[in-house]
Amino acid sequence: MLARMLVTQLRLRFLIALLGLALICAALTILFLVAWHRRGDTYALALGALLSFFASVMTAAVTLTYLHVSRRSLAAAEAAIALQREQWEARITVQPRFWMGIRSEATERFAHQPMAITYRRDRAEDGAHYYDTVIWPQVVVDVWNDGERSFRVAGYRLWIRNEEHLAVERPLSGFVVPPNELRSFVVTKEMVALSVRQRQFEQHYERPPCEESVMGLRLQYSDWREDDRSSRDDYYLLLCPPLAKELCIQRIERHV
């Protein structure tokens, strides 16, 4: 059993080193005994002191080698632990993905229906005005959670780019997104108000909507680490009639 353990569990290099060390010790022992027998106690004491010095040097060398190998092994273990920690944090870190778009009636999951909004329009040729009705479809923000922990969206902020004073902030109650699921909320009224450069929603406005607007969207969410964290800023191009045949929302790059 001992031979099997030595052969199967110990490395060949260690066995060779162990055998070489045993041979060296045997040779030195024989040398010491022969020198003691031939030259007496004085020479034997001097030789024994020299061999003790060699043994101390060898022990120190082995100890330093062990410390070096242990330090490298410890550094490798710490690197592996740090990598596992990073992978684990990447899996549980919450990064909400969201996008805003128009929800058509065919795929409508909400009870809300498109709204008819009345705007006042002026005629440039005679200065008269008339009221026009625009059908606003439901504008929805979809929030996707691709992490392994739930997070809560506490609220959102909509604003006009380069016009920070025109911003609408709304809280959300009980809006929790479970892992690998999609949740949505409606922002139609806020988009209607911002399109005419106001903060409050009304069914009737005394000015037409801006034909082209760039809207910013940001989420405030909470995860297992801390509360009131801000998401990235996304920007969307809103095109209203008559510039577009129908209401259109397009996502644009953040650096634009």
C-alpha positions as CSV (number, residue, x, y, z in Angstrom):
1,M,0.0,0.0,0.0
2,L,2.9,2.4,0.8
3,A,4.6,1.6,-2.4
4,R,1.3,2.1,-4.3
5,M,0.9,5.5,-2.6
6,L,4.4,6.5,-3.4
7,V,4.1,5.5,-7.1
8,T,0.6,6.9,-7.7
9,Q,0.5,10.1,-5.5
10,L,4.0,11.4,-5.5
11,R,5.7,12.9,-8.5
12,L,8.6,11.2,-10.2
13,R,10.9,14.2,-9.6
14,F,10.2,14.2,-5.9
15,L,11.1,10.5,-5.8
16,I,14.3,11.1,-7.7
17,A,15.2,14.0,-5.3
18,L,14.4,11.9,-2.3
19,L,16.5,9.0,-3.5
20,G,19.4,11.4,-4.3
21,L,19.2,13.0,-0.8
22,A,19.2,9.6,0.8
23,L,22.3,8.6,-1.1
24,I,24.1,11.9,-0.2
25,C,23.2,11.4,3.4
26,A,24.5,7.8,3.4
27,A,27.7,8.8,1.6
28,L,28.4,11.7,4.1
29,T,27.7,9.3,7.0
30,I,30.2,6.8,5.7
31,L,32.7,9.6,5.1
32,F,32.3,10.9,8.6
33,L,32.7,7.4,10.2
34,V,35.8,6.7,8.1
35,A,37.4,10.1,8.9
36,W,36.6,9.7,12.6
37,H,38.1,6.2,12.6
38,R,41.3,7.2,10.8
39,R,42.0,10.8,12.0
40,G,40.5,11.0,15.5
41,D,38.0,13.1,17.4
42,T,39.4,16.5,16.4
43,Y,39.1,16.0,12.7
44,A,35.7,14.4,13.2
45,L,34.4,17.4,15.2
46,A,35.6,19.8,12.4
47,L,34.1,17.7,9.7
48,G,30.8,17.4,11.7
49,A,30.7,21.2,12.1
50,L,31.2,21.6,8.3
51,L,28.5,19.1,7.5
52,S,26.2,20.9,9.9
53,F,26.9,24.2,8.1
54,F,26.1,22.5,4.8
55,A,22.9,21.1,6.2
56,S,21.9,24.6,7.5
57,V,22.5,26.1,4.1
58,M,20.5,23.4,2.4
59,T,17.6,23.9,4.9
60,A,17.6,27.6,4.3
61,A,17.6,27.1,0.5
62,V,14.7,24.6,0.7
63,T,12.8,27.0,3.0
64,L,13.3,30.0,0.6
65,T,12.2,27.8,-2.4
66,Y,9.1,26.7,-0.5
67,L,8.3,30.3,0.3
68,H,8.7,31.4,-3.3
69,V,6.5,28.6,-4.6
70,S,4.0,29.2,-1.9
71,R,3.9,32.9,-2.7
72,R,3.3,32.2,-6.4
73,S,0.6,29.7,-5.5
74,L,-1.0,32.2,-3.2
75,A,-0.9,34.9,-5.9
76,A,-2.5,32.5,-8.4
77,A,-5.2,31.5,-5.9
78,E,-6.0,35.2,-5.1
79,A,-6.2,35.9,-8.9
80,A,-8.6,33.0,-9.3
81,I,-10.7,34.2,-6.4
82,A,-10.8,37.7,-7.8
83,L,-11.8,36.4,-11.2
84,Q,-14.6,34.4,-9.6
85,R,-15.7,37.4,-7.7
86,E,-15.8,39.5,-10.8
87,Q,-17.8,36.9,-12.7
88,W,-20.2,36.6,-9.8
89,E,-20.7,40.3,-9.5
90,A,-21.2,40.6,-13.3
91,R,-24.0,38.0,-13.0
92,I,-25.8,39.7,-10.2
93,T,-25.1,43.3,-11.2
94,V,-28.2,45.0,-12.3
95,Q,-28.0,47.0,-15.6
96,P,-31.6,47.8,-16.8
97,R,-32.0,47.8,-20.5
98,F,-34.9,50.0,-21.8
99,W,-36.2,51.5,-25.0
100,M,-39.2,53.7,-25.8
101,G,-41.6,53.1,-28.7
102,I,-45.1,53.3,-30.0
103,R,-47.3,50.3,-29.0
104,S,-49.7,49.4,-31.8
105,E,-53.3,48.3,-31.1
106,A,-52.5,44.9,-32.5
107,T,-49.9,44.2,-29.8
108,E,-51.5,46.3,-27.1
109,R,-51.4,44.7,-23.7
110,F,-52.6,47.8,-21.8
111,A,-56.1,49.0,-21.4
112,H,-55.2,52.4,-22.7
113,Q,-56.3,53.4,-26.2
114,P,-54.9,56.0,-28.6
115,M,-55.9,59.6,-27.5
116,A,-57.3,62.4,-29.6
117,I,-55.4,65.6,-28.8
118,T,-56.6,69.0,-30.1
119,Y,-54.1,71.6,-31.2
120,R,-54.5,75.2,-32.4
121,R,-52.9,75.9,-35.7
122,D,-52.5,79.4,-37.3
123,R,-52.7,80.1,-41.0
124,A,-49.7,82.1,-42.2
125,E,-51.5,83.6,-45.2
126,D,-54.4,85.4,-43.4
127,G,-53.6,85.1,-39.7
128,A,-56.6,83.0,-38.9
129,H,-56.5,79.9,-36.9
130,Y,-58.2,76.6,-36.7
131,Y,-58.1,73.5,-34.4
132,D,-56.7,70.2,-35.6
133,T,-57.0,66.8,-33.9
134,V,-54.1,64.5,-33.8
135,I,-54.4,60.8,-32.8
136,W,-51.7,60.0,-30.3
137,P,-50.9,56.3,-30.0
138,Q,-49.7,54.9,-26.8
139,V,-46.0,55.5,-26.1
140,V,-44.5,52.8,-23.9
141,V,-41.2,52.3,-22.2
142,D,-40.1,48.6,-22.1
143,V,-37.7,47.7,-19.3
144,W,-35.7,44.4,-19.6
145,N,-33.8,42.8,-16.8
146,D,-31.0,40.5,-18.1
147,G,-29.5,39.9,-14.6
148,E,-30.1,37.3,-12.0
149,R,-31.6,39.7,-9.4
150,S,-34.7,41.8,-9.4
151,F,-34.6,45.5,-9.3
152,R,-37.2,48.2,-8.7
153,V,-37.7,51.2,-10.9
154,A,-38.5,54.1,-8.6
155,G,-39.2,56.7,-11.3
156,Y,-38.2,58.2,-14.6
157,R,-37.3,61.5,-16.1
158,L,-38.2,62.9,-19.6
159,W,-36.8,66.1,-20.9
160,I,-36.1,68.1,-24.1
161,R,-32.5,68.0,-25.1
162,N,-30.7,71.3,-24.7
163,E,-33.8,72.6,-22.8
164,E,-33.2,71.1,-19.3
165,H,-35.9,73.3,-17.8
166,L,-38.5,71.4,-19.8
167,A,-38.4,68.1,-17.8
168,V,-41.0,65.8,-16.4
169,E,-40.3,63.5,-13.5
170,R,-42.7,60.8,-12.4
171,P,-42.4,58.2,-9.6
172,L,-43.4,54.6,-10.2
173,S,-45.1,52.6,-7.4
174,G,-44.3,48.9,-7.1
175,F,-42.6,48.6,-10.5
176,V,-40.3,45.6,-10.0
177,V,-38.7,43.8,-12.8
178,P,-37.9,40.1,-12.1
179,P,-34.8,38.4,-13.6
180,N,-35.0,37.7,-17.3
181,E,-38.4,39.4,-17.7
182,L,-39.8,42.5,-19.4
183,R,-42.0,45.1,-17.8
184,S,-43.6,48.2,-19.4
185,F,-45.1,51.5,-18.4
186,V,-46.9,54.2,-20.4
187,V,-45.4,57.7,-21.0
188,T,-48.0,59.0,-23.5
189,K,-49.2,62.0,-21.5
190,E,-45.7,63.2,-20.7
191,M,-44.7,63.0,-24.4
192,V,-47.8,65.0,-25.4
193,A,-47.0,67.7,-22.9
194,L,-43.3,67.9,-23.9
195,S,-44.2,68.1,-27.6
196,V,-45.8,71.5,-27.0
197,R,-43.1,72.5,-24.5
198,Q,-45.2,72.1,-21.4
199,R,-45.1,69.9,-18.3
200,Q,-48.8,69.3,-17.7
201,F,-51.0,67.1,-19.9
202,E,-54.2,68.5,-21.4
203,Q,-56.6,67.4,-24.1
204,H,-56.6,70.8,-25.7
205,Y,-53.6,73.1,-26.5
206,E,-53.5,76.6,-27.9
207,R,-50.3,75.9,-29.9
208,P,-49.3,73.1,-32.3
209,P,-46.7,70.4,-31.3
210,C,-43.1,70.9,-32.4
211,E,-42.7,68.9,-35.6
212,E,-39.2,67.7,-34.5
213,S,-38.1,67.1,-30.9
214,V,-35.3,65.2,-29.3
215,M,-36.4,63.6,-26.0
216,G,-34.2,62.3,-23.3
217,L,-35.1,59.4,-21.0
218,R,-33.5,58.3,-17.7
219,L,-34.5,55.7,-15.2
220,Q,-34.0,55.8,-11.4
221,Y,-33.8,52.3,-10.0
222,S,-32.7,50.4,-6.9
223,D,-30.9,47.1,-6.6
224,W,-29.4,45.0,-3.9
225,R,-26.4,47.3,-3.6
226,E,-28.0,50.8,-3.1
227,D,-31.0,52.9,-3.9
228,D,-31.6,55.8,-6.3
229,R,-29.1,54.8,-9.0
230,S,-29.4,56.5,-12.4
231,S,-29.4,54.6,-15.7
232,R,-27.7,55.9,-18.8
233,D,-29.4,58.6,-20.8
234,D,-31.2,57.6,-24.0
235,Y,-32.4,60.0,-26.7
236,Y,-35.3,59.6,-29.1
237,L,-36.3,61.7,-32.1
238,L,-40.0,62.6,-32.0
239,L,-41.5,63.5,-35.4
240,C,-45.1,64.9,-35.5
241,P,-47.4,65.7,-38.4
242,P,-47.2,67.4,-40.8
243,L,-43.5,66.8,-40.9
244,A,-44.3,63.0,-40.7
245,K,-47.4,61.3,-42.0
246,E,-48.0,59.9,-38.6
247,L,-46.4,60.1,-35.2
248,C,-42.9,58.6,-35.3
249,I,-40.3,57.9,-32.5
250,Q,-36.8,56.9,-33.4
251,R,-33.9,56.1,-31.1
252,I,-30.7,58.1,-31.8
253,E,-27.2,57.6,-30.5
254,R,-26.3,59.0,-27.1
255,H,-23.4,61.0,-28.5
256,V,-25.6,62.9,-31.0
